[in-house]
């Protein structure tokens, strides 16, 4: 109802606009034919333009809304007031009844015209039909039919009248009359529509008078005929009749000099007004919030995309384009499965940078998947780190997997990518390989010639490291392993490695200089303080080489240690020897355990209680520093443990708690 009312108001406004332009600028010009099309264009514009709406989308940043549920009003049952609805209904009913009445009158006029034509003798000349009636009515034309009473006029007067009506027929002026009547029936409440119709009829008479007088020899006799017809006021409503009440204006226009063509510019005046109408009333501004699941921080060039069971494939694919645009990182989601409630229970994610380094995450559960995140970070050097991360407590079975694939695979790796290799640290000084997947297939793992039995992990001692790796695709694998290799094979051989600590203990009779991550260590720092699981490389320099590089301080040689990079998320180390559990926490360089949040068996404790624990009773240890990690990790830690979590979080489980 409201939209119909708005349409009618806009149409009335446009009709008024065209009428004002005609009345003040064009009415006195002799451009009669141009004025006809101008007036008809006004009716067409008033009909169509209000229906044409241009849409402008304005993107706005999403605004977080914090609801104070305690202040929400309590809804109470109240009696609704329908007065406004009744008013609208009454107005609509009134409009409909009057419009219907006018359209009925319109139809009745057609019936009256048919009665005049019925039973009359029609004389055809060229394209015209002539009806000579005996009724006392003013001469008129309807399409190509001309009706007149010859007994009322002389031969000269009748010639003038017929020449006038022929112009109406030739130029189809009846169409203009019918259109004007129809618009009066629809927009009857607008007083200007009646003036508009009058202007259309008047201009049609100007056209007929102008053309007819050019064909007649006696212009003065034509004007006298106009005056004589004023005594006959019985006219048919929907026709072009010779009699018009504005005879004086017609005679004035007949004697008016032709307007200069330079005045044609007046027609263009309407264009700026129409443009203004569109700008003010026909442009709909739609505000849309930017959907952003990725938090970008230009200061550190980092982005994080959180994926949970409520994520949709459409949104994830949109967000993946941002990673491609900003970091040239391909993020592909596939094999997404959802349960009956619309929650994701399975998903494959493949990350690949422009250098070919690839990281894969696959998960398939019976219940909705636990949240995990995809991160990418651009270093100052220009290199890009990327991978997966998850809440260590909610995704205990994935924590080592993320730690493994994020740190072992980068653009400088010379080994084949390990794809979705799920690994767990064991309590017997070893770690296990559970599975390896590629392109949706679970590859057979062959370790030192021994095939993995499905479902049983392959254990690798901490004293061993990968020596060679070879990935065989299904076709090649079946040639070597038969049916066992139908999904592909990952061949691994290992070799014994020296304990990093033993390498550090190889000393001369005098103490060598210790250099950790390019910095000369202090006197209180020894090799025993460094967790071997955090060491990436050890380099021993002899006296001469060390002195040339570090000066006299390295006269007894130097030991250079490079630690693995720690980004502050995931679990920073596994467990190798039970007796080292407490000392690792106490000597951790990234987290000061006395200032950190201590969580023992799921409950917040303190460092004094930690110091009293027996190392052999500890079954697992996790150390995180959320302040060094992505924003999502930081926010989770703050929500769970408060501001103190920024100093670090130490999580410990004991054997007794694990049994329970």
C-alpha positions, 0 to 999 in steps of 0.5 A, a space after each residue: 500500500 505504501 509503495 503504491 502511494 509513493 509511486 502516485 506521489 512521484 508520478 504527480 510530481 513529474 506531471 507537475 514538472 512537465 506542466 510548469 515547463 510547458 506553461 511558462 516556457 513553451 505554451 506561447 511558442 508556435 512549435 505545436 508538433 514539438 509541444 505535442 511530443 513534449 506533453 506526451 513524453 511527460 505522461 510517459 516519464 511520469 509512468 515509467 521513471 518512478 519505477 526505475 530505481 538505481 541501487 548504490 551499495 555502500 560497504 561499511 565495516 561491521 560494528 560489534 554490538 554488545 548486548 546488555 541483556 539485563 536492560 532489555 525491556 520485558 514484553 507485555 501484552 498490550 492492545 494494538 492500535 489499528 487506527 493508522 491501518 484503518 486510515 490507510 484502508 479508508 484512503 485506498 477504498 476512496 481512491 479505488 471507488 473514485 477511479 472506478 467511477 471515472 473509468 466507468 464514465 470513460 467506458 460509457 462515453 465509448 457507448 455513447 459514441 457507438 450510438 451516434 455511429 449506429 445506423 448512419 450512412 458512411 461515405 468513404 473518401 480516400 482514408 477518411 469516413 464521413 458521416 452526415 448526421 441530422 443531430 445538433 452536435 458540433 463537428 468532430 473526428 474519431 480516428 479516421 471518422 468525421 461526423 458533421 451536420 451539413 444542414 447547419 453550415 454553408 459550403 465554404 464553412 463546411 470546407 473549413 471544418 472538414 479540412 480541420 478535422 482531416 488534420 486530426 485524423 491524419 495525425 491520430 490526435 484521438 490517441 492523445 485525447 484517450 491517453 489524457 482521459 485515462 490519466 485523469 481517471 488514474 491521477 484524479 486527485 492531482 488538480 494539475 492533471 486536469 490542466 495537463 489534459 486541457 493543455 494537450 487538447 488545446 495544443 492539438 487544436 493549434 496543430 489542426 488550425 495551423 495545418 488547415 489554414 496552410 491548405 485554405 485560401 481564405 484565412 479570415 473565413 476560417 476564423 469566422 467559421 470558428 466564431 460561428 461554431 461557438 453557438 454549438 456546444 453539444 460535443 462528444 467527450 472522447 473526440 476531437 471536436 471543432 468547437 473549443 471554449 478557447 476560441 480566442 486563444 486559437 485565433 491569437 495563435 493563428 495570427 502569431 508569427 512563427 517562433 524563432 528556432 533559437 527558442 528550441 533550447 527551452 525543451 532542454 530545461 527539463 533535463 536537469 530537473 529530471 536528473 535532479 529527480 533521479 538523484 534525490 528520489 530514484 537512487 536507493 543506497 544499500 549499506 552492506 557490512 563487510 563479512 570478515 573472518 580474517 583479521 588483518 594487521 598491516 603493522 605486522 603483516 599477519 592474517 588468521 582465518 578461523 574455521 569451525 563447525 559453523 563455517 560455510 564453504 561459500 564464506 571460506 572460499 571468499 576468504 581464501 581469495 584474500 590470502 591469495 591477494 595479500 600473501 600469494 598463498 593458495 588456500 583450497 578447501 575440499 571434501 567438506 561434509 556436514 551433518 543433518 544439523 549443518 555442522 562440518 564433520 569433515 574437511 580437507 585444507 591445502 595450503 601452497 605458496 608460490 615456491 611450491 611448499 605445501 601444507 595439508 590438514 585433513 580431519 573427519 569426525 562423527 561429531 562437529 569438528 573442533 575449531 582450528 585456524 589457518 595463519 600466514 605471517 610476512 616477515 621483515 625479510 620478505 619470507 612468508 610463514 604459514 600453517 595451521 594452529 589449534 587450541 592445544 587443550 581442545 585438539 590434543 591429538 592435533 597439537 604435535 601435528 601442527 607443530 610438526 608440519 608448520 616447522 618442518 615444511 617451508 620453501 627451503 625444504 629439500 625433502 618431499 612435503 609430508 602432507 597431513 602426517 599425524 604424529 604423537 610424542 610417546 612417553 618411551 623417548 620416541 615419537 610415532 607416525 600415525 598416518 600420511 595422507 595426500 590428495 584424499 588417499 591414505 598412503 602406506 608408510 614403509 619405515 626402514 623396509 617395514 610396512 605399517 599395519 593399518 591403525 598401528 603407529 610406527 615408532 621412531 626413537 629420539 636418537 633417530 632422524 630421517 635419512 631419506 624419503 621417497 613418495 611413490 604415487 599409486 601406479 608406481 607403488 603397486 609395481 613395487 608393493 602390489 595391492 598394499 601400494 594401491 593408495 601410494 607409499 611413503 618410504 622412509 629410512 632413518 639414521 642414528 644422530 648424536 645427542 645435541 647435549 653430548 655434542 656440546 659437552 665435547 670440550 677441550 681442557 678449557 671452556 669454549 665460547 658459547 654463541 646462541 642464535 648469533 649472540 654470545 651467551 652469558 657466563 650463567 648460560 651453559 649447554 645444559 640449560 638448552 632444551 635439545 628439542 629446541 636445537 636446530 643446528 650445532 657448529 663447533 669452531 676450532 681456536 683459529 677459526 673462532 678467534 678470527 670470527 669472535 676475537 680473543 674471547 673465542 681463543 679456546 674455540 666456539 660452539 654455535 647453536 641455532 635454535 628452532 624458531 618459536 612463534 609462541 603458539 602450539 606446544 613448544 616441546 614434547 617429553 623425552 626424559 621424565 627427570 627433565 620435565 621440571 627443569 625445562 619449564 624453569 629454564 624456558 627462555 620464552 616463558 618466565 614460569 613464575 609470572 605465567 599462568 600455571 594449570 595443573 590437571 585442569 586447575 589454576 595453580 602456582 609456580 610453588 606447587 609446580 616446583 614441588 611436583 615430582 618429575 616422574 609423576 608428570 605425563 605431559 607438559 605444554 608451554 605457550 606464550 599467547 602474546 607472541 602468537 596470532 590475535 585469535 590465540 591471544 584472545 582465547 587465552 585472555 578470555 580463559 585465564 585473564 591478563 596474566 596469560 600474556 606472560 605465558 601459560 604452562 599446562 601440566 597433567 600428572 599420571 594420577 589425573 590421567 588415570 582418573 
